[in-house]
Amino acid sequence: MNDIPTRIRAGGSPPRILAVANQKGGVGKTTTAINLGTALAAIGEEVLIIDLDPQGNASTGLGIDRKSRRVSTYDVMTGAESLDRAVRETDVPRLSVAPSTLDLLGVELEIASERDRAHRLRRAVMVLHEERLATGRPVFSYVLVDCPPSLNLLTVNAMTAADAVLVPLQCEFFALEGLTQLLKTVEQIRTNLNPRLSIHGVVLTMFDPRNNLSSQVVADVREFMGDKVYETIIPRNVRVSEAPSYGKPVLLYDLKCNGAQAYLRLASEVIRRERALAA
């Protein structure tokens, strides 16, 4: 981890909010949120992962049992509870999670008629930041929002709250087709709800060097997105797949495996881009 830059966020600054989003399922979105968050925490950042996917896989992958999720992001989105009440510490130092439950499936219908329906998450994060400052507790420097695999109101909330979007993209045949749709959504959010929103980067996942298609997808995405594509490529790795079943990030499950090392390199790139933005 020596090649990872030191933290750059000032102690009282509002968190940088990154929405980890892709409307396609099975692209490594939750795995990226968990392991990027773990890597950032390992270098001294205070990190919060907000699980905004009703499946709750980010929560499970961080060891939060479903029966113990008494306050969840559903309660936050409906206004029944504060985000502070939902936040849970994990086994990873400096990494916390706001877990989700299947109740989130119905939240869109519950808040669809509310005027602030697209801004609820943003407000909740800002209130959390102010509450932590006021009480002298550590404030989060990064908030990663694990979005559902669809472009619904939950994803809109995440993008409205976010400073930037991090896009995991599986090295498969229809990768660019899905990316084009996501970029259109980002542009719509920027135009109508959140003018500061940008694409932080595209991370290519589940790369198989034995598969010619994987290499072609990498080339095509780099040609299409240019320097928005991170240099780091996440390989297809059995240890990465196994880790969630043990309620652990792969960096805790097997630090030396190729997948864990790739996520450490990704964290390095994220911090370097953050440093360039702050300069």
N, C-alpha and C positions, 0 to 999 in steps of 0.2 A: 504493500500500500504506500510505499515511499514516494511513488510518482504522482500521488494525488495531491493537488494543491490544498493549502490550508484554508480554513473557513474564511469567508469574505463578508458575511452578514454582520452588521453592527447589532449590539445586544438589544436595543430597543426598537429596531426597525420592524415594520410590518413584515410578515412572512412572504416569501416568494411562493406563489401558488401555481403549481403545474398540474394541468388536467392530463391524465394518462388515458387517451381516448382512441378508440377505433370501433366503428359500428359493426364490424365483423367479430364474431366470437372465435375463440381458439387461436388467437394470434400471439399470445404471450403477454397480454395486457396486465393481468393481475400479477403474474410472475415478475414482470418488469417493475411494477409499483412496489412490490414487497422487497425485492432484492436491491433496487436502486435506493429505496428508503433506508435499508439496512446499511448499505455502503456509505451513504451520506452520514448516517448516525455514527458509523465507525470512525469517521474522520473528525468528529466533534460537533456536527450539526445537530440541533434539536429538530426532530422530524415528526410530523403527524401525517399518517395515512388516513384519509377519509374514505371509507368503503361506501360507495354510492351505488353498488350493484346489488340488487335483491338476492342474488345467489350467495352473497356473503363469503366468497372464496378468499378474499384478502384477509378477512377476519379469521377464518379457519386456518389459513396458511401461516398466521402469526400466533396460533395457539389459543385463540379465544373461543371457548366452547359455546355452542349455540344456546344452551340453557342458561348461560350466565349473562346474556346480552339484554339486561333489563332496561337499559336506556340505549337507544340506537339512533342511527341517522334518520330513521323514519320519524322519531319523536322530534328531532331537530328540524326536519323539513316541514313538519306540520305545525311547528311552533309550540309543541307541548313541553319541550325541554331545551335547555341551552346546550350548545356544543360542548361546553366544559363538562357538563354532567355525563356526556356520552364517551368522553375520552378515557381510554384504558391504557395503562402501561403494558409493555410486552417484555419478553425475556431479553430483548436487545436493549442495552443501555441507550438512552436518549431517543428511542423510537416508540411512539405511541400510536394507537389506532382508535378511530371512532367506528365501531362495528355496525354492520347492517343486518337486517332481518328480512324475511319474505314479505313483511308488511309494506315494504317499499313498493311492491308491485301496484298497490292501490293509491299511492301518494299523488299521482298525477291527477286522478279524478277528484281527490280531496282539495287540491289547491288550484285547480285549473281556472277557477273563476276569480281568484285573488289577484289584485293589481300588482302585487310584488312577487308573483309566482316565480319569475326568472331570477330574482335577486336574493332569494332566501339564504342560499349557501354563502354568498359573499358577505351578507350582513352577519351571519352566524360566526364566520371566521374572524371578522373584525372585532366583534364583541368579545370573542375568546381572547384575542390578542390584548385588548384593553383590560380585561379582567385579570389576566396573568401579570400584566405590568403593574396594575394597582395593588395586587397582593404579593408582589415580590417573587413570584414563581418564574422559573425559566420560560421564556417565550419561544415559540417555534420559529425557526429560521426558514424552514421549508414545509410546505403542505402539498402532499401528493394526493390527488383525487382519482381514485379508481372508478372509472365510469362504466356504466352498463354497456353491453354490446348492442347498442341501438342509439339512434339519434332522437331521443325523447326528451321530456322536460327535465329529467334528472341530468342528462348530458348538457342540456342548455344551461342549467344552473351551474354546472361545473365550469363550463366555458365562460359564463358571465362572471364567475368569481375569479377565474384564472388570469395570471399574467401571460401565460404561454401554454401551448399544447405540445405534449410529447406523444408521438405516434408510434406505437409498436406495429411492425408490418412483417407478417410472415412471408418467407421466401416461397411463394406459391404462384400459380399461373395467373389468378385474378387480382393480384396485389395492387396493381396500378389502378384498376377499375374502382376498387374500394377507396383508394387514396384520393382519387379525384372527387368522389362524393363527399368525403370528409373535408377536403379543402374548401368546397363550396359552402359547407355548413359553417366552417370557421369564418369565412368571409361574410356570411350573413350575420353571424353573431357580432363580428367587428363593426359592421355597418349599423346594426340596429340596437345593440345592447352594450357592447364592451369595446370601445375604440382602441384600447391598449393591447388587445389580444394579438398574439403572434404565434407562429410555429417555432417552438424551441428546437425541435429536431425530429427526425425520423430514425428509429432504431430497427434495424433488420434482425428478425428473430428466426429461430428454428432452422438455421442454415445447415445444410448437409453438403459437405464438400464433394461427396461421391456422386451427387446429383447435378447433372449439367443444367437442369432447369433452375436450381438455386442460384448458380453463378450468373445465369442470364438475367434473372430477376434483380440481382444486386446491380448489374450493369445498367439495366433499364431504369431502375429507381434512381440511381446516381445521376444518370443522364437527365431525368425528368426534374429532380429536386436539387441537384447541384450540391452546394456545401451545407444544405439543410440536413443532409443525411450524415449521421454520426459515422466516424471511421470504425468504431467498434461494431462488430457483428456478433450477435449471440448465437452460439452453435446449438444444434439439437443435441441434448445431453441428458442421459438417463437420470443422473443425480439431481438435476434441476426438476425433473418430473416427479421424482420420489419425495423430495423434501416437504411439499405441502401435506402429505399424508402423515408426517410426523409433527406437524404444526410448527415447522421451522423454515426460515429462509435458507436457501442453499448455502449462503455464506456461513451459516452456523452448522449446517448438516455436513457439508464437505467443502471446506474453504479452498482446497487445492485442486478441485475439479475444474475442467475447462469452463463450465458455465459460470461458476462463482468468480473466477478470474476475469471473465468477460464483463460481468456486472461491475466489478471494481474499476475496470477500464472505462466503462460507460460513466460511472460516477465522476471519474477524472475529467472526462469530456464535458459533462454537464457543468461542473464547477468552473472549468476554463471558459466556457461560454458565458457563464454568469459573471465571471471576472471581467470579460471583455465588455459586457453590457454595462457594468458598473463603472468602467474606466471613463 
